[in-house]
Amino acid sequence: MDYKNTLMWKEIGETARNFREISAANEKVMAETVKAIKASGATNFVLAGRGTSDHALMYFKYVLEEKTEYTASYAAPSIVTIFNGKLNYKHSVVIGCSQSGKAADALAVLEKANKDGAVTVAITNDENSPMAKTAKYHLFCNCGLESSVAATKTFSAQLYLALWLANELAGDKAEIAKLHNYYKNIDELFPTISELTDKYSAKYKDTFSGFVLSRGITYAIANEQTLKLQETCYIQMKGYAGSDFYHGPMAMVNEKTPVLIYCAHNTDAETSERLMREDQSQCVDKMLSLGAPVLVITDDKYIADKYAASADVAYIPAEGGDRFTVFSFALFAQMLACKISVAIGNNPDAPRALKKITITK
């Protein structure tokens, strides 16, 4: 099988087109959603999603709390679906996220939030799905059919909508304009990312287990890379924030444990840039000191140059800082998994034991 013939690869390739078209499909409802959120007086968000959709919400939490005064927390759907909890969502904005819009647990959270009088928002790729019809406001991924079991273009669309919503609440019109034109950057970077993943899929295709690390805005990508390698390649990977990794899991690292580290360039302020570089360098240095094979994926030329001689480095010359680099990192994670899956004889479109739609409570 040639990876270029897989549905997964073809759907990854639709990301730029989707970015070009998604804003027009959501302009009106986005304005209505933001108006309702601001009018509600709510100060916190409750986020409900599973798998890839949960990772998109991780990203939303970071950008929302970085750019606005809102706080965000994660729902525990079983409190609603199994344990009959006494929680009340009245003073919250509740977001349910699911590509199919059929996630029973996220749907139950939205239904409870509606009863409590909360502002409810669904992010799905199906306008006629139960979640889209249940939430008061629906943000539409507008990706077209996604047939491969591994979610790719829909995940990128969820990230796009998450950043857009956060920026609308922050009133950052300049960043919204940058976002609406970012499809051009995706088009330009696609060949570079493809070339890099050709190189490193070949090198890491025999990986049996390992770790994926990141910090802050791109922590969501550490988790998403993990999931993609697990479901399409059956590799025993685990994603961590670098800060959590030091508290125990690091003891499992040795010279046979590959560690992928996503290092995003924070360009917001000199202090933030310095602190992130120090944190990322500490993480890479520690993994190298343990003898681990390290792959650094970064948009930061400083980090790329620093580790060019001591680690594998995938330098992606993305622009816009870490809130935008997440899109390039998502493409890298998806392409790497797709190519490794095919290289080891798997079909990434139809992983064993999995279906496109998973219903959990």
Secondary structure, 3 states (H helix, E strand, C coil): CCHHHCHHHHHHCCHHHHHHHHHHHHHHHHHHHHHHHHHHCCCEEEEEECHHHHHHHHHHHHHHHHHCCCEEEECCCHHHHCCCCCCCCCCEEEEEECCCCCCHHHHHHHHHHHHHCCEEEEEECCCCCHHHHHCCEEEECCCCCCCCCCCCHHHHHHHHHHHHHHHHHHCCHHHHHHHHCCHHHHHHHHHHHHHHHHHHHHHHCCCCEEEEEECHHHHHHHHHHHHHHHHHHCCEEEEEEHHHHCCCHHHHCCCCCCEEEEECCCCCCHHHHHHHHHHHHHHHHHHHHCCCCEEEEECCHHHHHHCCCCCEEEECCCCCCHHHHHHHHHHHHHHHHHHHHHHCCCCCCCCCCCCCCCCCC
